[in-house]
């Protein structure tokens, strides 16, 4: 079992850091969301990812409060639906009420809004960050070109771009481009986007005495890519953070990189 102290983090522009492994809550609602979040916090996760669109902010917030952990120990992310462009302040206020917190550690634009709203939404994000409602602000599912548009307009890069990521989606050029702009890459659906029966993963897993899923998650960490696996099953919640008893060799990382679909 991993402890919170073992989890490495990536630095964020303007200060602070984001744990490289977090707990995703997409498609988990109601009591299942509460139970899964509580289990994750008990297992050592200190990074919880939710969104307005997930419909589970209240349950996530209640699990965090009931955990007994200090609010400052847990990195909390939520997201603005693109349909709420123009309602940024009201949407974040509603999220904060549901979560039962005065701020989130990261607020993301869940998907790019229509082009004419791209920059106005970002201006509002920066304003709410300045007011302290969000410690850091970023985007999700944005292209490098869209990020560059935000930077040209405001001089401020998103702290994070949360995108689908996994071995078959590996893109060294995209990763380098984001880093050149000062943007941390965060991957979602890492296991959904991966064939865990692939012989490359199976062989590496057998060599280390772990599961292929653990190999995929460790691969993210080796690349300093934040990863947010999601599960409501207690055994998988525990396994998905149990990544610090092994490391991948340079050759193993390269073999997984080569799984990219071209």
Backbone bond lengths (Angstrom), bond angles and torsions (degrees), N, CA, C in turn:
res aa  C-N    CA-C-N  psi(-1)  N-CA   C-N-CA  omega(-1)  CA-C   N-CA-C  phi
1 X - - - 1.463 - - 1.520 109.30 -
2 X 1.304 117.03 133.24 1.449 121.73 179.09 1.518 110.04 -83.43
3 X 1.308 115.97 148.98 1.450 120.17 172.95 1.515 108.57 -105.76
4 X 1.325 115.30 159.18 1.456 119.26 -177.95 1.526 111.20 -59.30
5 X 1.337 117.04 -31.13 1.455 120.37 -177.42 1.526 112.25 -67.34
6 X 1.333 118.02 -21.67 1.452 121.15 -178.48 1.523 113.19 -81.62
7 X 1.313 117.94 -17.44 1.457 120.85 -171.03 1.524 110.24 -76.85
8 X 1.335 117.72 119.22 1.473 119.89 177.52 1.519 110.49 -72.81
9 X 1.312 116.22 166.63 1.454 120.52 -178.24 1.520 110.06 -138.04
10 X 1.323 114.97 164.27 1.458 122.21 175.20 1.522 108.07 -111.27
11 X 1.313 116.58 137.32 1.450 120.59 178.47 1.521 111.34 -70.29
12 X 1.320 116.45 144.63 1.457 122.35 178.15 1.524 109.50 -108.23
13 X 1.325 117.22 146.02 1.469 119.36 177.27 1.524 110.27 -60.64
14 X 1.313 115.53 138.16 1.454 119.59 -179.12 1.513 113.38 87.02
15 X 1.335 116.33 0.36 1.461 120.28 178.10 1.508 112.42 107.32
16 X 1.315 116.07 165.16 1.452 121.76 -177.58 1.519 111.46 82.10
17 X 1.299 115.53 175.80 1.457 120.94 -178.00 1.518 109.63 -151.20
18 X 1.331 114.87 161.72 1.457 121.67 179.99 1.524 108.77 -122.47
19 X 1.339 118.77 127.03 1.468 120.25 177.70 1.524 110.89 -58.70
20 X 1.333 116.11 140.15 1.461 120.08 -175.34 1.519 113.18 -72.93
21 X 1.313 118.22 -16.38 1.460 119.58 173.00 1.525 108.80 -125.66
22 X 1.323 114.02 134.04 1.454 120.05 178.83 1.515 110.02 -133.31
23 X 1.307 115.13 178.24 1.459 121.66 -179.60 1.512 109.23 -111.07
24 X 1.335 116.40 118.82 1.451 121.54 178.71 1.520 111.69 -87.54
25 X 1.327 116.63 146.52 1.471 120.14 -175.78 1.525 113.14 -124.25
26 X 1.319 117.67 13.28 1.467 120.98 179.22 1.525 110.29 -57.95
27 X 1.326 117.00 136.83 1.465 125.48 177.58 1.526 114.02 66.95
28 X 1.324 117.64 13.77 1.468 120.67 175.66 1.527 106.94 -114.08
29 X 1.333 116.40 118.01 1.463 119.65 -174.81 1.522 111.46 -128.76
30 X 1.313 114.48 168.82 1.453 121.16 173.80 1.515 113.09 59.24
31 X 1.319 116.00 -142.83 1.461 120.57 -176.97 1.523 111.73 -62.93
32 X 1.338 117.13 -29.34 1.463 119.75 177.13 1.524 110.79 -63.77
33 X 1.331 116.83 -37.96 1.466 120.08 178.73 1.525 110.28 -66.84
34 X 1.314 116.08 -42.44 1.467 119.46 178.06 1.527 110.22 -61.68
35 X 1.329 116.48 -50.83 1.465 120.45 -176.69 1.520 111.66 -62.51
36 X 1.340 116.42 -43.60 1.465 119.52 -177.59 1.528 110.82 -66.12
37 X 1.328 117.04 -42.07 1.467 120.11 178.93 1.521 110.68 -64.75
38 X 1.320 116.85 -41.27 1.467 120.23 177.91 1.525 110.82 -61.74
39 X 1.337 116.34 -43.27 1.463 120.03 177.89 1.518 111.38 -62.64
40 X 1.327 115.97 -41.01 1.463 119.99 -179.24 1.527 111.11 -63.47
41 X 1.310 116.71 -45.06 1.463 119.61 178.97 1.522 110.94 -63.31
42 X 1.318 116.51 -38.87 1.458 120.39 178.38 1.520 111.51 -66.98
43 X 1.347 116.49 -31.43 1.463 120.77 -179.86 1.520 112.77 -77.70
44 X 1.331 117.91 -10.49 1.451 120.48 176.85 1.515 115.98 116.61
45 X 1.338 117.93 -3.89 1.465 119.21 175.61 1.526 108.92 -63.67
46 X 1.314 115.13 137.28 1.463 120.62 174.98 1.525 110.51 -128.54
47 X 1.312 115.09 27.02 1.466 122.30 178.86 1.521 105.82 -145.88
48 X 1.323 116.11 115.75 1.463 122.11 -177.91 1.524 108.61 -119.79
49 X 1.333 115.83 131.24 1.458 121.72 -177.31 1.528 109.74 -114.59
50 X 1.336 115.73 122.47 1.453 121.07 175.39 1.527 108.55 -135.12
51 X 1.325 117.58 -171.13 1.457 122.43 -179.14 1.512 108.99 -164.41
52 X 1.324 115.82 153.27 1.461 119.94 174.96 1.527 110.64 -53.99
53 X 1.337 116.54 -43.28 1.457 121.24 -177.14 1.525 113.05 -66.14
54 X 1.327 118.53 -19.43 1.469 120.46 -178.12 1.517 112.45 -74.82
55 X 1.329 117.38 -21.74 1.454 120.37 178.95 1.518 114.18 66.96
56 X 1.335 117.03 27.99 1.473 119.25 -177.76 1.529 112.93 -133.94
57 X 1.322 116.94 15.68 1.476 118.48 -176.97 1.530 111.66 -60.02
58 X 1.323 118.10 -39.38 1.466 120.06 -178.44 1.521 111.36 -63.38
59 X 1.340 116.36 -41.15 1.468 120.08 -179.72 1.524 111.27 -69.84
60 X 1.325 116.21 -39.81 1.466 119.93 176.92 1.521 109.98 -62.18
61 X 1.321 116.78 -46.35 1.456 120.34 179.93 1.517 112.78 -62.62
62 X 1.330 116.26 -40.12 1.468 119.18 179.97 1.527 111.02 -66.94
63 X 1.323 116.99 -39.37 1.470 119.94 177.30 1.523 110.85 -63.25
64 X 1.316 116.95 -38.33 1.462 120.36 178.01 1.525 110.64 -65.08
65 X 1.307 117.34 -45.32 1.462 119.77 179.04 1.523 110.97 -64.07
66 X 1.320 117.05 -42.51 1.463 120.52 -177.36 1.522 112.69 -71.67
67 X 1.326 117.05 -16.67 1.477 120.09 -178.71 1.518 112.46 -67.67
68 X 1.339 116.28 -22.40 1.458 119.77 -176.15 1.512 113.69 81.63
69 X 1.326 117.17 -1.24 1.457 120.56 178.55 1.519 109.84 -75.19
70 X 1.311 115.77 147.39 1.450 120.15 173.14 1.521 108.82 -66.94
71 X 1.327 117.23 139.11 1.468 120.67 -178.73 1.526 111.38 -54.26
72 X 1.318 117.85 -35.74 1.453 121.33 -178.40 1.513 114.29 -68.47
73 X 1.328 117.38 -12.42 1.464 120.56 -179.88 1.522 112.73 -83.28
74 X 1.324 117.55 -14.57 1.470 121.09 -171.76 1.526 110.21 -119.53
75 X 1.322 115.08 126.86 1.465 122.22 177.09 1.521 107.47 -86.83
76 X 1.327 116.07 120.26 1.461 121.60 -172.10 1.529 110.45 -118.72
77 X 1.333 115.66 126.35 1.463 122.29 -179.80 1.522 110.33 -117.33
78 X 1.327 116.81 138.26 1.449 120.84 165.14 1.524 108.47 -137.76
79 X 1.348 116.91 177.76 1.460 120.29 -168.90 1.531 111.66 -142.66
80 X 1.332 114.07 148.89 1.458 122.73 176.70 1.521 110.20 -91.81
81 X 1.350 118.82 125.26 1.466 119.02 173.95 1.525 110.01 -66.60
82 X 1.331 118.23 142.22 1.472 119.03 178.37 1.521 112.45 -59.48
83 X 1.327 117.41 -26.69 1.470 120.36 178.21 1.527 112.12 -67.27
84 X 1.334 116.70 -14.08 1.465 121.28 179.83 1.527 112.05 -96.80
85 X 1.329 116.89 10.56 1.464 119.76 174.95 1.522 108.77 -56.16
86 X 1.338 115.48 132.36 1.460 120.80 -174.71 1.513 112.82 93.82
87 X 1.331 116.71 -10.11 1.464 122.12 178.84 1.532 110.16 -125.15
88 X 1.320 115.43 34.80 1.465 120.03 -173.39 1.534 112.21 -60.15
89 X 1.305 116.23 -48.36 1.470 120.10 -175.70 1.533 111.04 -62.81
90 X 1.317 116.90 -46.33 1.464 120.03 -179.61 1.519 111.42 -66.39
91 X 1.332 116.70 -36.47 1.469 120.10 -178.97 1.518 111.00 -67.94
92 X 1.321 116.72 -44.67 1.463 118.53 179.39 1.521 110.65 -66.71
93 X 1.321 117.30 -38.69 1.469 119.66 177.94 1.523 110.65 -59.91
94 X 1.327 116.98 -41.06 1.466 120.48 178.46 1.527 110.67 -66.03
95 X 1.323 117.00 -39.02 1.461 120.01 177.83 1.522 110.90 -63.39
96 X 1.326 116.40 -43.68 1.460 119.78 -179.67 1.529 111.26 -63.54
97 X 1.322 116.56 -38.96 1.467 119.33 177.23 1.526 110.62 -63.90
98 X 1.316 116.14 -45.45 1.466 119.67 -179.11 1.520 111.22 -64.10
99 X 1.312 116.58 -41.34 1.468 120.98 -178.52 1.526 111.95 -76.17
100 X 1.320 116.72 -20.08 1.463 120.21 -179.63 1.515 112.59 71.58
101 X 1.327 115.96 39.13 1.459 120.14 -179.21 1.524 109.22 -138.52
102 X 1.324 116.65 157.99 1.459 120.94 -179.60 1.525 112.22 -85.90
103 X 1.321 117.00 -14.49 1.459 120.00 179.38 1.520 109.23 -155.57
104 X 1.321 115.81 157.87 1.459 120.59 166.19 1.523 107.42 -107.40
105 X 1.308 115.48 156.40 1.464 119.63 179.89 1.519 111.64 -81.01
106 X 1.330 115.80 -26.10 1.459 120.22 178.38 1.528 108.54 -149.67
107 X 1.317 115.42 129.94 1.463 121.67 175.73 1.512 107.78 -120.64
108 X 1.326 116.58 126.71 1.453 121.83 -175.57 1.525 111.21 -116.41
109 X 1.339 116.38 147.15 1.458 121.29 165.01 1.523 105.47 -78.78
110 X 1.323 117.19 116.05 1.462 120.78 -167.55 1.532 112.91 -63.29
111 X 1.315 116.43 -41.95 1.470 123.40 175.43 1.517 106.86 -142.14
112 X 1.319 118.73 153.41 1.466 118.99 177.99 1.532 111.16 -61.54
113 X 1.327 117.85 131.20 1.460 119.62 173.04 1.530 109.42 -73.93
114 X 1.301 117.43 -179.03 1.468 120.32 177.23 1.527 108.52 -59.18
115 X 1.339 115.87 154.26 1.461 121.34 -169.23 1.524 113.13 -53.99
116 X 1.331 117.33 -39.79 1.466 119.49 -176.01 1.528 112.20 -68.27
117 X 1.337 116.93 -18.25 1.470 120.41 -179.16 1.525 112.45 -99.62
118 X 1.320 116.41 -5.09 1.463 120.36 -173.62 1.535 111.12 -56.11
119 X 1.313 116.85 -52.91 1.466 120.94 -177.20 1.530 112.32 -75.35
120 X 1.347 120.33 -43.25 1.470 119.17 177.80 1.533 113.22 -57.27
121 X 1.317 117.15 -40.54 1.469 119.43 177.08 1.521 109.92 -61.41
122 X 1.310 116.45 -42.32 1.469 119.69 -178.12 1.527 110.86 -65.81
123 X 1.321 117.58 -38.49 1.464 120.11 175.57 1.529 110.74 -57.77
124 X 1.318 117.23 -42.83 1.468 120.40 179.08 1.521 111.48 -66.15
125 X 1.310 117.02 -38.10 1.465 120.23 176.80 1.531 110.56 -60.91
126 X 1.314 116.17 -44.58 1.459 119.54 -179.69 1.524 111.01 -65.03
127 X 1.327 116.97 -37.01 1.463 120.33 178.96 1.527 111.12 -65.12
128 X 1.319 116.85 -43.05 1.469 120.10 -179.04 1.521 111.34 -71.50
129 X 1.316 116.51 -29.89 1.472 118.79 172.33 1.523 109.86 -64.80
130 X 1.325 117.04 -43.90 1.463 121.09 -179.93 1.525 111.67 -60.98
131 X 1.333 116.22 -30.62 1.465 120.64 179.26 1.529 112.74 -82.40
132 X 1.336 117.62 -8.71 1.453 121.07 176.22 1.509 115.25 92.75
133 X 1.336 118.03 3.28 1.466 119.52 179.43 1.524 111.73 -71.95
134 X 1.321 115.84 -25.48 1.466 122.17 174.48 1.518 107.56 -134.64
135 X 1.318 117.08 129.53 1.457 120.30 -179.17 1.530 111.12 -70.95
136 X 1.331 116.17 -34.78 1.465 121.91 177.35 1.513 107.65 -142.33
137 X 1.332 116.34 153.82 1.463 121.37 179.34 1.526 109.09 -130.33
138 X 1.320 114.39 149.07 1.455 119.03 -177.80 1.520 110.61 -157.85
139 X 1.311 114.57 -162.77 1.463 120.94 -175.18 1.521 109.32 -136.32
140 X 1.319 114.66 169.75 1.462 121.01 177.46 1.519 108.24 -142.14
141 X 1.319 115.28 137.43 1.471 122.12 178.32 1.529 112.60 65.03
142 X 1.318 117.81 29.79 1.460 122.92 177.39 1.523 110.46 -94.81
143 X 1.309 115.67 147.27 1.463 121.22 171.73 1.523 109.50 -82.22
144 X 1.331 116.10 165.03 1.460 119.72 175.89 1.526 109.62 -61.40
145 X 1.319 117.78 -39.47 1.459 121.00 178.56 1.514 112.85 -60.47
146 X 1.312 117.53 -40.68 1.462 120.63 178.30 1.524 111.05 -66.90
147 X 1.309 116.71 -37.66 1.471 120.08 176.77 1.521 110.06 -64.65
148 X 1.310 116.47 -42.07 1.472 119.90 178.45 1.526 110.97 -62.43
149 X 1.312 117.53 -34.85 1.466 120.73 176.06 1.521 111.14 -60.84
150 X 1.331 116.91 -43.39 1.462 121.03 178.59 1.527 110.99 -63.48
151 X 1.315 116.31 -41.05 1.469 120.11 -178.61 1.526 110.66 -67.25
152 X 1.332 116.98 -43.21 1.471 119.42 179.07 1.521 111.35 -61.55
153 X 1.318 116.52 -36.07 1.466 120.33 -175.65 1.519 113.16 -78.46
154 X 1.323 116.91 -30.94 1.474 119.65 -170.92 1.525 114.27 -126.17
155 X 1.318 117.33 -15.91 1.458 120.02 -174.39 1.514 113.16 76.05
156 X 1.334 117.06 6.43 1.464 121.85 -176.28 1.528 110.26 -122.01
157 X 1.312 116.52 122.10 1.462 120.96 177.68 1.525 110.52 -87.15
158 X 1.318 117.97 148.52 1.463 119.77 170.53 1.524 110.16 -59.32
159 X 1.308 116.25 143.81 1.461 119.46 176.87 1.523 110.96 -67.95
160 X 1.331 116.28 -34.67 1.464 122.91 -171.64 1.523 109.18 -140.72
161 X 1.327 115.81 145.35 1.465 121.46 164.84 1.528 106.66 -121.89
162 X 1.327 116.36 112.93 1.467 121.35 -178.88 1.529 107.66 -94.13
163 X 1.332 115.64 119.55 1.464 120.95 -172.94 1.522 109.81 -138.80
164 X 1.334 117.67 161.42 1.469 119.35 172.72 1.529 108.78 -61.23
165 X 1.330 116.74 137.30 1.466 119.39 -175.71 1.521 109.38 -152.59
166 X 1.273 115.89 151.20 1.464 122.81 178.97 1.510 108.04 167.52
167 X 1.323 117.76 174.54 1.472 120.17 -177.51 1.521 114.03 -53.76
168 X 1.329 118.57 -42.63 1.465 119.25 -177.63 1.527 112.47 -75.35
169 X 1.346 117.02 -12.57 1.457 121.32 179.36 1.527 111.92 -105.55
170 X 1.315 116.82 5.09 1.463 120.83 -175.49 1.525 110.74 -57.89
171 X 1.324 115.76 130.92 1.458 121.86 -178.35 1.527 107.73 -141.79
172 X 1.326 115.58 97.09 1.461 120.21 -176.51 1.525 111.40 -61.51
173 X 1.320 117.52 -36.11 1.463 120.53 -179.26 1.527 110.97 -66.96
174 X 1.326 116.78 -42.33 1.461 120.36 178.19 1.523 110.74 -63.68
175 X 1.318 115.86 -43.59 1.464 120.65 179.59 1.530 109.87 -60.60
176 X 1.328 116.90 -45.33 1.460 121.05 -179.75 1.517 111.21 -65.71
177 X 1.343 117.26 -39.50 1.461 120.66 -179.17 1.526 111.07 -63.85
178 X 1.330 116.09 -43.43 1.468 119.26 178.25 1.530 110.54 -62.77
179 X 1.312 116.10 -43.15 1.463 118.91 -178.46 1.519 111.50 -67.24
180 X 1.336 117.54 -35.83 1.459 120.41 176.80 1.524 111.17 -62.34
181 X 1.333 116.68 -29.13 1.464 121.70 178.71 1.523 112.29 -88.34
182 X 1.336 116.73 -1.57 1.459 120.66 179.91 1.508 114.17 82.53
183 X 1.342 117.00 21.76 1.464 122.41 -175.72 1.526 110.00 -105.69
184 X 1.316 117.42 128.11 1.457 122.70 175.43 1.529 108.86 -78.38
185 X 1.315 116.92 133.67 1.468 121.05 176.48 1.527 108.91 -91.16
186 X 1.330 115.04 130.45 1.465 122.10 176.56 1.523 107.87 -122.40
187 X 1.324 117.15 126.30 1.453 121.07 -176.50 1.516 112.75 -100.51
188 X 1.337 115.01 135.61 1.467 118.48 174.10 1.527 110.05 -117.00
189 X 1.332 115.54 164.47 1.470 123.57 -176.48 1.524 111.75 51.26
190 X 1.333 118.30 47.07 1.468 120.64 -176.30 1.521 113.18 -65.77
191 X 1.314 117.36 -32.61 1.465 121.04 -177.24 1.517 111.02 -92.55
192 X 1.321 117.02 -33.28 1.461 120.84 176.60 1.521 110.82 -61.51
193 X 1.322 116.37 -34.34 1.462 121.23 -176.65 1.529 112.92 -89.48
194 X 1.338 117.42 12.49 1.459 120.97 -173.17 1.523 111.50 -130.47
195 X 1.311 116.36 138.25 1.460 121.84 171.64 1.524 108.42 -84.22
196 X 1.329 116.13 100.27 1.465 120.37 -175.19 1.519 112.60 -71.26
197 X 1.338 117.31 -9.93 1.463 120.59 176.66 1.526 112.10 -89.87
198 X 1.321 117.16 0.19 1.459 120.13 -179.58 1.538 110.18 -56.47
199 X 1.334 117.55 134.08 1.484 120.35 -177.65 1.525 113.55 -58.46
200 X 1.325 118.28 -31.69 1.464 119.94 178.58 1.526 109.89 -62.11
201 X 1.326 116.20 -48.92 1.462 120.17 -179.17 1.524 111.25 -67.82
202 X 1.339 116.17 -41.56 1.466 119.99 -179.15 1.521 110.91 -61.69
203 X 1.343 116.69 -41.89 1.458 120.21 -179.15 1.514 112.47 -66.34
204 X 1.324 116.26 -43.21 1.468 119.89 179.44 1.521 110.20 -66.61
205 X 1.336 116.45 -40.18 1.467 120.24 178.79 1.518 111.06 -61.39
206 X 1.331 116.69 -44.79 1.466 120.23 179.93 1.527 111.02 -62.13
207 X 1.317 116.39 -37.59 1.470 120.32 -179.29 1.522 111.41 -64.16
208 X 1.316 116.54 -33.69 1.468 120.03 -176.85 1.530 112.87 -99.40
209 X 1.327 117.33 -5.46 1.460 119.98 -178.72 1.512 113.04 70.23
210 X 1.342 116.04 35.77 1.460 121.34 179.80 1.527 107.98 -129.38
211 X 1.323 117.04 -175.88 1.459 120.77 179.39 1.533 110.10 -94.89
212 X 1.337 117.61 158.15 1.471 118.99 174.29 1.525 112.78 -57.06
213 X 1.330 117.49 -35.92 1.466 119.69 178.00 1.527 110.77 -61.52
214 X 1.317 116.82 -41.72 1.465 119.95 178.59 1.522 111.04 -65.53
215 X 1.323 117.25 -34.86 1.466 120.38 176.46 1.523 110.42 -62.39
216 X 1.337 116.80 -45.35 1.463 120.81 -179.69 1.534 110.34 -61.22
217 X 1.309 117.64 -44.23 1.459 120.61 -178.87 1.523 111.07 -67.78
218 X 1.323 116.55 -39.18 1.471 119.90 177.28 1.526 110.71 -65.06
219 X 1.338 116.56 -35.92 1.472 121.37 177.25 1.516 110.87 -58.54
220 X 1.331 117.74 -40.71 1.467 120.40 175.62 1.529 110.09 -58.22
221 X 1.314 115.91 -47.07 1.461 120.21 -177.17 1.524 110.63 -63.62
222 X 1.324 117.37 -39.05 1.466 120.18 178.11 1.526 110.87 -60.49
223 X 1.317 117.10 -29.78 1.472 121.75 178.21 1.524 112.61 -91.06
224 X 1.329 118.43 2.99 1.467 122.36 -175.05 1.520 111.78 57.25
225 X 1.319 116.14 35.82 1.458 122.40 173.67 1.528 107.78 -101.27
226 X 1.312 116.89 125.93 1.465 121.09 177.94 1.528 108.14 -66.08
227 X 1.329 116.55 140.22 1.465 120.06 -178.43 1.527 109.21 -134.46
228 X 1.351 115.60 140.70 1.470 120.18 -175.16 1.536 109.96 -129.48
229 X 1.338 118.03 73.32 1.463 119.48 177.28 1.525 110.89 -62.48
230 X 1.342 114.69 151.50 1.453 121.01 -177.53 1.525 109.76 -126.39
231 X 1.324 116.18 134.41 1.460 121.27 172.48 1.518 107.99 -162.77
232 X 1.327 116.01 151.91 1.459 120.88 172.62 1.525 110.70 -105.21
233 X 1.338 117.27 -1.32 1.461 121.14 -178.75 1.525 110.91 -87.27
234 X 1.326 118.13 126.30 1.469 120.23 -176.86 1.525 113.72 -55.03
235 X 1.337 117.66 -40.36 1.462 119.02 -178.13 1.513 111.95 -65.95
236 X 1.331 116.91 -38.76 1.466 119.55 -179.57 1.526 111.45 -75.65
237 X 1.319 116.80 -35.95 1.465 119.63 175.48 1.524 109.53 -56.22
238 X 1.336 116.32 -44.85 1.465 120.96 179.83 1.521 111.68 -68.37
239 X 1.327 116.70 -44.63 1.472 120.16 -177.23 1.520 112.23 -65.29
240 X 1.325 116.27 -35.16 1.468 119.61 -174.93 1.521 114.09 -69.48
241 X 1.320 117.07 -14.21 1.470 119.16 176.33 1.532 111.23 -109.07
242 X 1.313 116.33 -2.15 1.467 121.00 -178.81 1.529 108.60 -88.76
243 X 1.314 115.63 70.65 1.465 121.97 -169.61 1.521 113.56 -120.83
244 X 1.320 117.28 6.72 1.453 118.56 -168.08 1.526 113.73 -112.96
245 X 1.348 115.23 14.25 1.460 119.42 173.44 1.514 111.89 -98.33
246 X 1.334 117.55 4.28 1.459 121.31 178.90 1.526 108.98 -152.41
247 X 1.306 115.86 159.54 1.457 122.60 173.73 1.522 108.15 -132.86
248 X 1.304 116.93 157.92 1.451 122.18 177.92 1.519 109.75 -95.37
249 X 1.310 115.50 142.52 1.454 119.30 176.39 1.523 109.91 -75.36
250 X 1.322 115.71 165.02 1.465 120.21 177.27 1.520 110.84 -58.13
251 X 1.327 116.49 -39.78 1.462 120.56 179.48 1.530 110.95 -66.25
252 X 1.314 116.85 -40.76 1.468 119.44 179.67 1.520 110.94 -64.96
253 X 1.322 117.31 -41.94 1.461 120.35 177.19 1.522 110.04 -60.31
254 X 1.337 116.91 -43.94 1.462 120.55 -179.30 1.526 111.52 -64.09
255 X 1.328 117.55 -37.91 1.466 120.37 178.39 1.526 111.20 -66.07
256 X 1.317 117.04 -37.25 1.468 119.94 177.36 1.529 109.85 -70.84
257 X 1.328 116.81 -40.10 1.464 120.02 176.22 1.529 110.96 -55.24
258 X 1.330 115.74 -37.90 1.472 121.46 -175.11 1.517 112.31 -72.47
259 X 1.339 118.66 -5.84 1.452 121.92 176.62 1.524 112.47 -74.44
260 X 1.301 116.40 -7.02 1.462 120.47 -177.35 1.532 110.76 -53.73
261 X 1.332 115.81 135.58 1.461 121.54 175.44 1.520 108.23 -76.75
262 X 1.303 116.65 123.53 1.472 120.55 -175.87 1.511 110.29 -108.72
